[in-house]
Amino acid sequence: MAASTRWIVLAALAAGLIAVATLSGSAAGESKSSSAVRPNVLVLMTDDQTVESMRVMPNVKTLIADQGVTFDNSFVSYSLCCPSRSTFLTGQYAHNHGVWGNTAPNGGYYKLDSTNTLPVWLQRAGYQTIHLGKYLNQYGTRNPREIPPGWGQWYGTPDPSTYRYLNYQINENGNLVQFGNAAADYKTDVESRLAVDLISRQAADPRPFFMWVAFLAPHSGNPRDADDPSGIATPSPAGRHKNRFANEPLPTPPSLNEADMSDKPAAMRNRPLLTPARLAAIRESYQQRLESLLAVDEAVAQIVNELTRIGKLDNTYIIFTSDNGFFHGEHRVAAGKVLLYEPSIRVPLLIRGPGIPTGQRRSQFVGNIDLAPTIVQATGAQPGRVTDGRSLIPFAKDKLLQSGRDILLETPTYAGVRSPNWLYAEHVTGEKELYNLARDRYELNSLQTNPDSDRMEANLAMRLARMRQCKGPVCRRGVQLSLGTRLQRNGRGCRASRVFARVGGPSTRRIANTAFYLDGHLLKRDRRAPFTVFVPKRFAKPDGSLLEALTTLSDSRRQTVTRHIAGCSF
């Protein structure tokens, strides 16, 4: 392996990955950061990971989920590597950032305007910006030594060696470093050691840092292993993890090898049933994908432990997610993504950091359009684009906060909207799909020809038409509701007075029920109009209390409207 002396030294530490310490966020030696110090941001991103596979990553659970918030309803708008990562870097849907695929001319690295992305904004804000691992598809095909704008430290993998777990290159700040086929060259392990080294250097750097570690796993990649199935590309797990899940069964949701696809578009309907041999190959691929994640889980522990050692963990936001999901035989799809169904568009999303509650789960409806706005809010950077998403920090802090918005799904061949209980899509072929996810979570029965669903379909079609052209605030907009308040004084003084509150606005006719909360405590539920509540002033805090009306609409969307109420000072 041709590498710098530092790499040789780091390689000697490879064995440390096997014995992983699982330190908590308040481990010994961790120092509390001053609130005046701007926070660091660390994004850990896997490739093609499903929510189901999170169960094999105990370090991620202990060090991130248990120390932060897990978003149970997190989606990507375009379930494909380059468009999804472009959304991460811009906070925009594909129709606004313009990357429509993995390759030129309509997609790939060179399609994105890299002079106006998240690292550029953060660098301007005084952050040290560090990238490690996979970037955008086709990066490096013109110049493997290129460093994209905005990155102060660059350790990217140029294509085509991006999709190799062994025998690949890393562009180390303009110098190409070649790695071979030895156990110490296993890519996830090398990236882990390098991430630890880069973080250790930040101890002496007065600047806050933003670091994006983009692992290849569990994406397929070379080398081919002896037990690889034919006809399905698989990852190559680390040698110490091979066959760890050799006895693991393939999950069998009702959508696996779906028997009746007559409700779906022709491209899906014409897929053949999966044979027993094909299902066996899918199972082997599934097992290897789980095995490849074990090295990532070890890497997460190594990275978090280093943040602890240098005293920066408490002042670091850590975001763990994936660029898209993946199919393992659902709806007869042996492997892949892009399609609009749940295994493809739903992804893991966990966040820990300053002010984030610990060990919490959130049901809010969020998407990868929200990651850049979240980082912008956390760092105080100024975005150079009008972002389509919104920061997740308020959602993490307040479980009652709901946006009332839809998530747009879009590719060159279809567009759709995902709402809490509904999925609606229009294909370029003229075909449509409509699923009631409250009753049909596995998307087995499309209702687009059911007359009973005509009204809902028309409503969703109208919302889709708006979302397909949306920009900025229009993409973030929920339903039209407001919370009005009026003080009703009592001659006996403040503590005998009360505040009358009422939910209003053009969308009130769609409200199915409303729950009123004062500082998180339930006051009242209304299941019919008018949606009102009386709040005694004595209930409010002297420095003010938050009144929230959590509304659920008949179409399943949920939106929270709020007002601050002043309490009595005596």
C-alpha positions as CSV (number, residue, x, y, z in Angstrom):
1,M,0.0,0.0,0.0
2,A,1.5,3.3,-1.0
3,A,0.5,5.7,1.8
4,S,1.9,8.4,4.0
5,T,3.7,7.6,7.3
6,R,0.5,8.7,9.1
7,W,-1.5,6.1,7.3
8,I,1.0,3.4,8.2
9,V,0.7,4.4,11.9
10,L,-3.1,4.5,11.7
11,A,-3.2,1.1,10.1
12,A,-1.4,-0.3,13.1
13,L,-4.4,0.8,15.1
14,A,-6.8,-1.3,13.1
15,A,-7.2,-4.0,15.8
16,G,-8.7,-1.4,18.0
17,L,-11.9,-1.5,16.0
18,I,-12.6,-5.0,17.3
19,A,-12.7,-4.1,21.0
20,V,-15.2,-1.3,21.0
21,A,-16.0,0.7,24.1
22,T,-19.5,2.0,24.4
23,L,-19.2,5.3,26.3
24,S,-22.3,7.4,27.2
25,G,-22.6,11.1,26.5
26,S,-21.7,11.9,30.1
27,A,-18.6,9.6,30.2
28,A,-15.7,10.5,32.5
29,G,-13.5,13.1,31.1
30,E,-16.3,14.9,29.1
31,S,-16.3,18.6,29.7
32,K,-19.4,20.8,29.5
33,S,-19.1,23.3,26.7
34,S,-20.0,26.9,27.2
35,S,-23.2,27.9,25.5
36,A,-21.3,30.8,23.9
37,V,-19.2,28.3,21.9
38,R,-20.7,27.4,18.5
39,P,-21.5,23.7,18.2
40,N,-19.8,21.2,16.0
41,V,-21.8,19.1,13.6
42,L,-21.1,15.5,12.7
43,V,-23.1,13.7,10.0
44,L,-22.8,10.0,9.7
45,M,-24.4,8.7,6.6
46,T,-24.8,5.1,5.3
47,D,-25.8,4.1,1.8
48,D,-28.9,2.1,1.0
49,Q,-29.8,1.4,4.6
50,T,-33.2,0.3,5.8
51,V,-34.8,1.2,9.1
52,E,-35.2,-2.5,9.8
53,S,-31.5,-3.0,9.7
54,M,-30.9,-0.6,12.6
55,R,-31.5,-3.5,15.0
56,V,-27.9,-4.8,14.4
57,M,-26.2,-1.6,15.4
58,P,-26.1,-1.5,19.2
59,N,-23.5,1.3,19.4
60,V,-25.7,3.6,17.3
61,K,-28.5,2.9,19.7
62,T,-26.5,3.4,22.8
63,L,-24.5,6.4,21.7
64,I,-26.9,8.3,19.5
65,A,-30.5,7.1,19.9
66,D,-30.4,6.7,23.7
67,Q,-28.7,10.1,24.0
68,G,-31.0,11.9,21.5
69,V,-34.1,11.7,19.4
70,T,-35.2,9.1,16.8
71,F,-37.5,10.3,14.1
72,D,-39.8,7.4,13.2
73,N,-41.3,9.0,10.1
74,S,-38.3,10.1,8.1
75,F,-38.3,10.0,4.3
76,V,-36.2,10.9,1.3
77,S,-37.8,12.7,-1.6
78,Y,-35.8,11.0,-4.4
79,S,-34.6,7.6,-3.3
80,L,-31.3,7.5,-5.2
81,C,-27.8,8.3,-4.2
82,C,-26.8,11.5,-6.1
83,P,-30.2,13.3,-6.0
84,S,-30.6,12.5,-2.3
85,R,-27.1,13.7,-1.4
86,S,-27.7,16.8,-3.5
87,T,-30.8,17.4,-1.4
88,F,-28.7,17.0,1.8
89,L,-26.2,19.6,0.5
90,T,-28.8,22.1,-0.5
91,G,-32.0,21.6,1.5
92,Q,-33.9,21.6,-1.8
93,Y,-36.1,19.2,-3.7
94,A,-34.6,17.8,-7.0
95,H,-36.8,20.2,-9.1
96,N,-34.9,23.1,-7.4
97,H,-31.4,21.8,-7.2
98,G,-31.6,20.2,-10.7
99,V,-29.9,16.8,-10.1
100,W,-32.2,14.2,-11.6
101,G,-30.0,11.1,-11.5
102,N,-26.6,9.5,-10.8
103,T,-25.1,10.2,-14.2
104,A,-24.7,13.0,-16.8
105,P,-26.3,14.8,-18.5
106,N,-29.2,15.2,-16.1
107,G,-27.5,14.0,-12.9
108,G,-24.2,13.3,-11.2
109,Y,-21.6,15.4,-9.4
110,Y,-21.1,17.9,-12.2
111,K,-24.8,18.7,-12.5
112,L,-24.9,20.3,-9.0
113,D,-23.8,23.8,-8.6
114,S,-21.2,23.0,-5.9
115,T,-20.3,26.7,-5.4
116,N,-23.5,27.1,-3.4
117,T,-23.9,24.2,-1.0
118,L,-23.9,23.5,2.7
119,P,-20.1,23.3,3.2
120,V,-19.6,26.6,1.4
121,W,-22.1,28.3,3.7
122,L,-20.5,26.8,6.8
123,Q,-17.0,27.7,5.7
124,R,-18.1,31.3,5.2
125,A,-19.5,31.1,8.8
126,G,-16.1,30.2,10.1
127,Y,-16.4,26.5,10.3
128,Q,-13.7,24.0,9.5
129,T,-15.4,21.7,7.0
130,I,-14.3,18.1,6.6
131,H,-15.5,15.4,4.2
132,L,-14.6,11.7,4.4
133,G,-15.9,8.9,2.1
134,K,-18.4,8.8,-0.7
135,Y,-19.5,12.0,-2.2
136,L,-21.7,12.5,-5.3
137,N,-21.8,9.9,-8.1
138,Q,-19.2,10.5,-10.9
139,Y,-17.1,12.7,-8.6
140,G,-13.5,12.3,-9.7
141,T,-14.2,11.0,-13.2
142,R,-12.7,14.2,-14.7
143,N,-10.1,14.9,-12.1
144,P,-9.6,12.5,-9.2
145,R,-7.6,15.1,-7.3
146,E,-10.3,17.7,-7.5
147,I,-11.6,19.2,-4.1
148,P,-15.1,20.5,-4.3
149,P,-15.7,24.1,-3.1
150,G,-16.3,24.6,0.6
151,W,-14.3,21.7,2.0
152,G,-11.3,22.6,4.2
153,Q,-10.2,19.0,4.7
154,W,-11.0,16.6,1.9
155,Y,-10.8,12.8,2.0
156,G,-13.2,11.8,-0.7
157,T,-13.2,8.6,-2.7
158,P,-13.2,9.3,-6.5
159,D,-15.2,7.1,-8.8
160,P,-14.9,4.3,-9.8
161,S,-13.1,3.2,-6.7
162,T,-16.0,4.5,-4.6
163,Y,-17.7,1.2,-4.8
164,R,-14.9,-1.0,-3.6
165,Y,-14.3,-2.1,0.0
166,L,-10.7,-3.1,-0.9
167,N,-8.3,-1.9,-3.6
168,Y,-9.5,1.7,-3.8
169,Q,-8.2,5.3,-3.7
170,I,-8.8,8.2,-1.3
171,N,-8.1,11.8,-2.4
172,E,-6.3,13.1,0.6
173,N,-6.4,16.9,0.1
174,G,-5.3,16.5,-3.5
175,N,-3.0,13.5,-3.1
176,L,-4.2,10.1,-4.2
177,V,-3.6,7.4,-1.7
178,Q,-3.9,3.8,-2.9
179,F,-5.2,1.1,-0.5
180,G,-4.8,-2.6,-1.2
181,N,-6.4,-5.9,-0.3
182,A,-5.1,-6.4,3.3
183,A,-7.4,-6.7,6.2
184,A,-6.2,-3.3,7.5
185,D,-7.3,-1.7,4.1
186,Y,-10.9,-2.5,4.6
187,K,-12.6,0.7,3.7
188,T,-15.0,1.2,6.6
189,D,-12.1,0.6,9.1
190,V,-9.8,3.0,7.3
191,E,-12.5,5.6,7.3
192,S,-13.1,5.0,11.0
193,R,-9.4,5.5,11.8
194,L,-9.1,8.5,9.6
195,A,-12.3,10.1,11.2
196,V,-10.8,9.6,14.7
197,D,-7.5,11.2,13.5
198,L,-9.3,14.2,12.0
199,I,-11.4,14.7,15.1
200,S,-8.3,14.5,17.3
201,R,-6.8,17.4,15.4
202,Q,-9.8,19.5,16.2
203,A,-8.8,19.6,19.8
204,A,-6.2,22.3,19.0
205,D,-8.4,24.1,16.4
206,P,-10.3,27.1,17.8
207,R,-12.8,26.8,15.0
208,P,-16.0,24.7,15.3
209,F,-16.1,21.9,12.8
210,F,-18.6,20.3,10.4
211,M,-17.8,16.8,9.4
212,W,-19.6,14.5,7.0
213,V,-18.6,10.8,7.2
214,A,-20.2,9.0,4.3
215,F,-19.8,5.2,4.6
216,L,-20.3,2.9,1.6
217,A,-22.0,0.2,3.6
218,P,-24.4,-1.4,3.2
219,H,-24.3,-0.6,-0.5
220,S,-23.0,-3.3,-2.8
221,G,-19.4,-3.2,-3.8
222,N,-16.3,-5.3,-4.7
223,P,-14.6,-7.6,-4.1
224,R,-16.9,-10.5,-4.9
225,D,-16.9,-13.0,-2.0
226,A,-17.0,-16.8,-2.3
227,D,-20.6,-16.9,-0.9
228,D,-22.0,-14.1,-3.1
229,P,-25.2,-15.1,-4.8
230,S,-25.5,-14.9,-8.5
231,G,-27.5,-12.1,-10.1
232,I,-27.5,-9.8,-7.1
233,A,-24.8,-7.4,-6.2
234,T,-23.8,-7.5,-2.5
235,P,-21.4,-5.6,-0.2
236,S,-18.2,-7.2,1.1
237,P,-18.3,-7.4,4.9
238,A,-15.2,-7.1,7.0
239,G,-13.4,-10.4,7.4
240,R,-14.2,-10.6,11.1
241,H,-17.9,-10.2,10.4
242,K,-18.4,-12.6,7.5
243,N,-21.2,-15.1,8.1
244,R,-22.1,-13.4,11.4
245,F,-25.8,-13.5,10.1
246,A,-25.6,-16.7,8.1
247,N,-28.6,-18.0,9.9
248,E,-30.6,-14.8,9.8
249,P,-34.0,-15.3,8.0
250,L,-35.2,-12.8,5.4
251,P,-37.9,-10.6,6.8
252,T,-41.3,-11.7,5.5
253,P,-43.7,-8.7,5.4
254,P,-47.0,-9.2,3.4
255,S,-45.4,-7.3,0.5
256,L,-42.6,-9.9,0.1
257,N,-43.0,-11.4,-3.3
258,E,-46.5,-9.8,-3.5
259,A,-48.9,-12.3,-5.0
260,D,-51.4,-9.9,-6.6
261,M,-50.0,-6.9,-8.3
262,S,-53.0,-6.2,-10.5
263,D,-53.6,-2.9,-8.7
264,K,-50.2,-1.5,-9.7
265,P,-48.8,0.2,-12.8
266,A,-47.7,-2.1,-15.7
267,A,-44.0,-1.7,-14.9
268,M,-44.7,-3.3,-11.5
269,R,-47.5,-5.6,-12.5
270,N,-45.4,-7.3,-15.1
271,R,-42.6,-8.3,-12.7
272,P,-42.4,-12.0,-12.4
273,L,-42.9,-13.8,-9.1
274,L,-39.6,-14.4,-7.3
275,T,-38.5,-18.1,-7.5
276,P,-37.3,-19.9,-4.4
277,A,-33.7,-19.7,-5.8
278,R,-34.1,-15.9,-6.3
279,L,-35.5,-15.5,-2.7
280,A,-32.5,-17.5,-1.4
281,A,-30.2,-15.1,-3.2
282,I,-32.0,-12.1,-1.8
283,R,-31.6,-13.6,1.7
284,E,-27.9,-14.0,1.2
285,S,-27.7,-10.3,0.0
286,Y,-29.7,-9.3,3.1
287,Q,-27.4,-11.1,5.4
288,Q,-24.3,-9.6,3.9
289,R,-25.8,-6.1,4.1
290,L,-26.4,-6.6,7.9
291,E,-22.8,-7.9,8.3
292,S,-21.4,-4.9,6.5
293,L,-23.1,-2.6,9.0
294,L,-21.3,-4.1,11.9
295,A,-18.0,-2.3,10.9
296,V,-20.0,1.0,10.6
297,D,-21.4,0.4,14.1
298,E,-17.9,-0.1,15.5
299,A,-16.8,3.1,13.6
300,V,-19.5,5.1,15.3
301,A,-18.3,4.0,18.7
302,Q,-14.7,4.9,17.8
303,I,-15.7,8.3,16.5
304,V,-17.9,9.1,19.5
305,N,-15.3,7.9,21.9
306,E,-12.8,10.3,20.4
307,L,-15.2,13.2,20.7
308,T,-15.5,12.3,24.3
309,R,-11.7,12.1,24.8
310,I,-11.1,15.6,23.4
311,G,-14.0,17.1,25.4
312,K,-16.2,18.1,22.5
313,L,-19.0,15.5,22.6
314,D,-21.4,17.6,24.6
315,N,-21.1,20.5,22.2
316,T,-21.5,18.4,19.0
317,Y,-24.7,17.6,17.1
318,I,-24.5,14.1,15.7
319,I,-26.9,13.1,12.9
320,F,-27.1,9.5,11.7
321,T,-29.1,8.7,8.6
322,S,-29.0,7.1,5.2
323,D,-29.3,8.5,1.7
324,N,-32.1,6.1,0.8
325,G,-33.7,2.8,1.7
326,F,-33.6,-0.5,-0.2
327,F,-35.8,-3.4,-1.4
328,H,-35.3,-7.0,-0.3
329,G,-38.0,-8.7,-2.3
330,E,-41.0,-6.5,-1.4
331,H,-43.4,-6.0,-4.3
332,R,-41.2,-8.6,-6.3
333,V,-38.3,-6.1,-6.3
334,A,-35.2,-8.3,-5.7
335,A,-32.9,-5.3,-5.0
336,G,-32.8,-1.6,-5.6
337,K,-34.5,1.7,-4.6
338,V,-36.0,4.7,-6.5
339,L,-39.5,3.3,-6.4
340,L,-42.1,5.2,-4.3
341,Y,-42.8,2.4,-1.8
342,E,-41.9,2.4,1.9
343,P,-38.8,0.2,1.8
344,S,-37.3,2.7,-0.6
345,I,-38.3,6.1,0.7
346,R,-38.2,5.5,4.5
347,V,-34.8,6.0,6.2
348,P,-33.3,6.0,9.6
349,L,-32.8,9.4,11.3
350,L,-31.3,10.0,14.7
351,I,-30.0,13.2,16.2
352,R,-28.2,14.0,19.5
353,G,-26.6,17.3,20.6
354,P,-26.9,20.4,22.7
355,G,-30.5,20.9,23.9
356,I,-31.8,17.8,22.2
357,P,-33.8,15.6,24.6
358,T,-32.4,12.1,25.4
359,G,-33.9,8.8,24.6
360,Q,-37.0,10.2,22.9
361,R,-38.9,9.1,19.8
362,R,-40.7,11.5,17.5
363,S,-43.6,10.9,15.2
364,Q,-43.4,14.1,13.2
365,F,-43.3,13.9,9.4
366,V,-39.7,14.9,8.3
367,G,-37.5,14.5,5.2
368,N,-34.0,14.8,3.9
369,I,-34.9,18.4,2.8
370,D,-34.7,19.3,6.5
371,L,-31.1,18.3,7.2
372,A,-29.4,21.4,5.7
373,P,-31.9,23.8,7.4
374,T,-31.2,21.9,10.7
375,I,-27.5,22.4,10.4
376,V,-27.9,26.0,9.4
377,Q,-30.0,26.7,12.5
378,A,-27.5,24.9,14.7
379,T,-24.5,26.7,13.4
380,G,-25.9,30.2,12.6
381,A,-24.7,29.9,9.0
382,Q,-26.5,31.8,6.3
383,P,-27.8,29.6,3.4
384,G,-27.0,30.7,-0.1
385,R,-30.2,29.1,-1.4
386,V,-33.9,29.3,-0.5
387,T,-34.3,25.9,1.3
388,D,-37.4,23.8,0.9
389,G,-37.2,22.1,4.3
390,R,-37.2,23.3,7.9
391,S,-35.1,22.8,10.9
392,L,-35.6,19.6,12.9
393,I,-34.4,21.1,16.2
394,P,-37.9,22.5,17.2
395,F,-39.5,19.1,16.3
396,A,-36.9,17.3,18.4
397,K,-37.5,19.6,21.4
398,D,-41.3,19.6,21.2
399,K,-43.1,16.3,20.5
400,L,-46.4,18.2,20.1
401,L,-45.1,20.3,17.2
402,Q,-46.5,19.2,13.8
403,S,-46.0,21.0,10.5
404,G,-49.1,19.9,8.6
405,R,-47.1,19.6,5.4
406,D,-46.7,16.9,2.8
407,I,-43.4,15.4,1.6
408,L,-42.9,15.5,-2.1
409,L,-41.6,12.4,-3.9
410,E,-40.2,13.0,-7.4
411,T,-38.1,11.3,-10.0
412,P,-38.1,11.7,-13.8
413,T,-40.8,9.0,-14.1
414,Y,-43.2,9.8,-11.3
415,A,-44.2,12.4,-8.7
416,G,-46.1,11.8,-5.5
417,V,-47.0,13.1,-2.1
418,R,-46.5,11.3,1.1
419,S,-48.8,12.4,4.0
420,P,-49.3,10.7,7.4
421,N,-51.9,8.2,6.2
422,W,-51.8,8.5,2.4
423,L,-49.5,8.0,-0.6
424,Y,-50.6,9.3,-4.0
425,A,-48.5,9.3,-7.2
426,E,-48.8,10.1,-10.8
427,H,-46.6,8.4,-13.4
428,V,-45.4,9.8,-16.7
429,T,-47.3,6.9,-18.3
430,G,-50.6,8.4,-17.0
431,E,-51.0,5.7,-14.4
432,K,-51.7,6.6,-10.8
433,E,-51.4,5.0,-7.4
434,L,-53.2,5.7,-4.1
435,Y,-52.7,3.9,-0.8
436,N,-54.4,4.4,2.5
437,L,-51.5,3.6,4.7
438,A,-53.5,3.6,7.9
439,R,-55.3,0.5,6.7
440,D,-52.7,-0.8,4.2
441,R,-49.2,-0.1,5.6
442,Y,-47.6,-2.5,3.2
443,E,-49.1,-0.9,0.1
444,L,-50.9,-4.0,-1.2
445,N,-54.0,-2.4,-2.6
446,S,-54.0,0.7,-4.6
447,L,-57.3,2.6,-4.5
448,Q,-57.0,4.8,-7.6
449,T,-60.0,3.0,-9.2
450,N,-62.1,2.9,-6.1
451,P,-65.0,5.5,-6.3
452,D,-65.1,5.8,-2.6
453,S,-61.6,7.3,-2.8
454,D,-62.3,9.9,-5.5
455,R,-62.6,12.8,-3.1
456,M,-59.3,12.0,-1.4
457,E,-57.6,11.4,-4.7
458,A,-58.7,14.8,-6.0
459,N,-57.5,16.5,-2.9
460,L,-54.1,14.8,-3.1
461,A,-53.8,15.6,-6.8
462,M,-54.3,19.2,-6.0
463,R,-51.7,19.2,-3.3
464,L,-49.2,17.3,-5.6
465,A,-49.7,19.9,-8.4
466,R,-48.7,22.6,-5.9
467,M,-45.7,20.7,-4.5
468,R,-44.3,19.8,-7.9
469,Q,-43.6,23.5,-8.6
470,C,-42.9,24.6,-5.0
471,K,-40.0,26.7,-3.8
472,G,-39.0,27.6,-0.3
473,P,-42.0,28.6,1.9
474,V,-44.5,27.0,-0.4
475,C,-42.8,23.6,0.1
476,R,-42.9,24.0,3.9
477,R,-46.5,25.3,4.1
478,G,-49.0,23.3,6.0
479,V,-52.7,24.0,6.3
480,Q,-54.2,27.4,6.9
481,L,-54.9,27.6,10.6
482,S,-54.3,30.0,13.4
483,L,-54.8,30.3,17.1
484,G,-56.6,33.5,18.3
485,T,-56.7,34.5,21.9
486,R,-58.7,37.1,23.9
487,L,-58.3,38.1,27.5
488,Q,-61.4,38.0,29.7
489,R,-60.7,40.1,32.7
490,N,-62.2,39.7,36.1
491,G,-62.5,42.5,38.6
492,R,-61.0,40.4,41.3
493,G,-57.6,40.6,39.6
494,C,-55.2,38.7,37.3
495,R,-55.5,35.4,38.9
496,A,-59.2,35.4,38.5
497,S,-59.0,36.3,34.8
498,R,-58.7,33.9,31.9
499,V,-57.7,33.7,28.3
500,F,-60.2,32.5,25.6
501,A,-58.5,30.7,22.7
502,R,-60.0,29.5,19.4
503,V,-58.6,27.7,16.4
504,G,-59.5,29.6,13.2
505,G,-58.6,29.9,9.6
506,P,-59.8,28.7,6.2
507,S,-59.0,25.0,7.0
508,T,-61.0,24.7,10.1
509,R,-63.7,22.8,8.2
510,R,-61.2,20.0,7.7
511,I,-60.4,19.6,11.4
512,A,-61.4,16.2,12.8
513,N,-60.2,16.9,16.4
514,T,-58.1,19.3,18.4
515,A,-56.1,18.9,21.6
516,F,-55.1,21.9,23.6
517,Y,-51.9,21.9,25.7
518,L,-50.4,24.4,28.1
519,D,-46.6,23.9,28.5
520,G,-47.1,20.3,27.3
521,H,-49.9,19.5,29.7
522,L,-53.3,18.5,28.2
523,L,-56.1,20.9,28.9
524,K,-58.9,19.8,26.6
525,R,-59.9,17.8,23.6
526,D,-62.5,18.9,21.1
527,R,-63.9,16.5,18.5
528,R,-66.2,19.0,16.8
529,A,-66.3,22.8,16.1
530,P,-65.9,25.3,17.5
531,F,-62.4,24.3,18.7
532,T,-62.0,26.5,21.8
533,V,-60.5,26.5,25.3
534,F,-60.5,28.8,28.3
535,V,-57.1,29.1,30.1
536,P,-57.2,30.6,33.6
537,K,-54.4,33.1,33.9
538,R,-53.3,31.5,37.2
539,F,-52.3,28.4,35.2
540,A,-49.8,30.3,33.1
541,K,-46.2,31.0,34.3
542,P,-45.3,34.5,35.3
543,D,-42.7,34.7,32.5
544,G,-45.2,33.3,30.0
545,S,-46.5,29.9,28.9
546,L,-46.9,28.2,25.6
547,L,-50.4,27.3,24.5
548,E,-50.5,24.7,21.7
549,A,-53.5,23.5,19.7
550,L,-52.6,20.2,18.0
551,T,-55.1,19.7,15.2
552,T,-55.7,16.5,13.3
553,L,-57.4,17.0,9.9
554,S,-59.8,14.6,8.2
555,D,-57.1,13.8,5.6
556,S,-54.7,12.7,8.4
557,R,-52.4,15.7,8.3
558,R,-51.5,17.1,11.7
559,Q,-50.6,20.7,12.4
560,T,-49.8,22.7,15.6
561,V,-50.7,26.3,16.1
562,T,-49.4,28.2,19.1
563,R,-49.7,31.3,21.1
564,H,-47.8,32.6,24.2
565,I,-49.8,33.5,27.2
566,A,-48.6,35.8,30.0
567,G,-49.2,34.6,33.5
568,C,-49.7,36.6,36.7
569,S,-46.7,38.0,38.5
570,F,-48.3,37.8,42.0
